[in-house]
Amino acid sequence: MAGSAARCDNGGRSARRTMTEEPQRIRLRVYYEDTDFSGFAQHVAYLRFFERGRSEFLRAYGVVQSDLFAARGLAFVVRRICVEYIKPARMDDELWVETEIARMGGASIEMAQRILRAKEVLAIAHVRVAAVAGGRAQRLPAEIGAKFGRGENGS
């Protein structure tokens, strides 16, 4: 396709220049259910791993999604995800998922994520999640922005 990037990008931003000082990391293991017949992790398993990373990232910053939904009817939905698969994970591998905030918008958060086996990068993802309530985009609550170092004026 003319004009399309061959690799994932993050709107021209580097995955290492982020709003969070250090990536939040979670450890997980590749199980049989994550693999195909050859023992390699299926591509869809990486999406689940990235989702767990995002959920635990928010939880580490005090954003409990079930509480947010119960109190405000607000949920985060994936608006865009771009994954670059670099090397395969195998059954029983111990992996790390790193997650950081790349950018915050009025109603969205862009996150940079990596899946690693030790120090070896297996996959990277750039994800934009949107805040929605009642099926419509909603501005991020100020207290969520404050948790990630964004002031009330959005900067």
C-alpha positions in Angstrom: 0.0 0.0 0.0 1.5 3.3 -1.1 2.5 5.6 1.8 2.0 3.1 4.6 4.7 2.3 7.0 6.2 -1.1 6.8 6.9 -1.1 10.6 4.8 0.0 13.5 5.3 3.5 14.5 4.0 5.7 17.2 3.1 8.7 15.3 6.7 9.6 14.8 7.5 9.4 18.5 10.2 7.2 20.0 9.0 4.4 22.2 11.7 5.4 24.7 10.7 9.0 25.0 7.7 8.6 27.2 5.8 10.4 29.9 6.6 7.8 32.6 10.1 7.7 33.9 10.5 3.9 33.8 8.4 1.2 32.2 6.1 -0.8 34.4 7.0 -4.5 34.1 5.0 -7.6 34.7 6.2 -11.2 34.5 4.3 -14.0 32.8 4.9 -17.4 31.4 3.9 -18.9 28.0 1.5 -21.8 28.6 0.3 -24.6 26.3 -3.0 -22.7 25.7 -0.9 -19.8 24.2 0.8 -21.9 21.6 0.2 -23.4 18.3 1.0 -27.0 17.3 4.7 -26.2 17.0 5.1 -24.9 20.5 5.4 -21.2 19.5 3.1 -18.6 21.0 0.3 -17.7 18.6 0.0 -14.1 17.5 -3.2 -13.6 19.4 -1.4 -14.6 22.7 0.7 -11.5 22.3 -2.4 -9.4 22.3 -3.5 -10.9 25.6 0.0 -10.4 27.0 -0.1 -6.7 26.0 -3.6 -6.3 27.5 -2.4 -7.8 30.8 0.5 -5.3 30.7 -1.8 -2.4 30.2 -4.2 -3.5 32.9 -1.5 -4.0 35.4 0.1 -0.7 34.4 -3.1 1.2 35.2 -3.5 -0.7 38.4 0.0 0.2 39.5 -0.9 3.8 39.1 -4.1 3.4 41.1 -6.5 3.2 38.2 -8.8 0.2 38.9 -10.8 -0.2 35.7 -13.7 -2.1 37.4 -14.1 0.7 40.0 -13.9 3.4 37.2 -16.7 1.7 35.3 -18.8 1.2 38.4 -18.4 4.8 39.5 -18.6 6.6 36.2 -19.6 4.1 33.5 -16.1 4.8 32.0 -14.1 2.1 30.2 -11.0 2.0 28.1 -11.3 0.5 24.7 -8.5 -0.2 22.2 -8.9 2.4 19.4 -5.7 1.4 17.5 -3.0 -1.2 18.0 0.1 -1.9 15.9 2.2 -4.9 16.8 5.6 -5.8 15.3 6.5 -9.4 15.9 10.2 -9.7 16.1 11.1 -13.2 17.5 8.8 -16.0 18.6 8.1 -16.9 22.2 8.0 -20.6 23.1 6.0 -22.7 25.5 7.3 -22.3 29.1 9.3 -19.1 28.3 9.3 -16.6 31.1 8.4 -13.2 29.6 8.3 -9.6 30.7 5.8 -7.1 29.4 6.9 -3.4 29.7 4.3 -0.7 29.4 4.8 3.1 29.4 2.7 6.1 28.5 3.8 7.7 25.3 1.2 10.5 25.1 -2.0 11.5 26.6 -4.8 13.2 24.7 -8.1 14.6 25.9 -9.9 11.3 25.7 -7.2 8.9 24.9 -3.9 7.4 26.1 -1.1 6.2 23.8 1.0 3.4 25.3 4.3 1.9 24.2 4.8 -1.7 25.1 7.4 -4.4 24.6 7.5 -8.1 25.3 10.9 -9.5 26.3 12.5 -12.8 27.1 15.3 -11.8 29.5 16.7 -8.8 27.5 15.7 -10.0 24.1 12.8 -8.1 22.5 10.2 -10.4 21.0 7.5 -7.9 20.1 6.6 -4.2 20.4 3.2 -2.6 20.3 1.9 1.0 20.1 -1.6 1.2 21.4 -4.1 4.0 21.7 -6.9 3.4 24.1 -10.0 5.7 24.2 -12.1 6.5 27.3 -15.8 5.8 26.5 -19.0 5.9 28.5 -22.3 5.0 27.0 -20.7 4.2 23.7 -19.3 7.7 23.3 -15.8 9.1 23.8 -15.3 11.0 27.1 -12.6 13.3 28.3 -10.2 11.6 30.7 -10.9 12.5 34.3 -8.4 15.1 35.7 -7.4 12.7 38.4 -6.3 10.1 35.9 -4.2 12.7 34.0 -2.7 13.8 37.3 -1.6 10.2 38.1 0.5 10.3 34.9 1.9 13.8 35.5 -0.5 15.8 33.3 -1.8 19.0 34.8 -5.4 20.1 34.6 -4.7 22.2 31.5 -3.7 19.0 29.7 0.0 19.6 29.7 
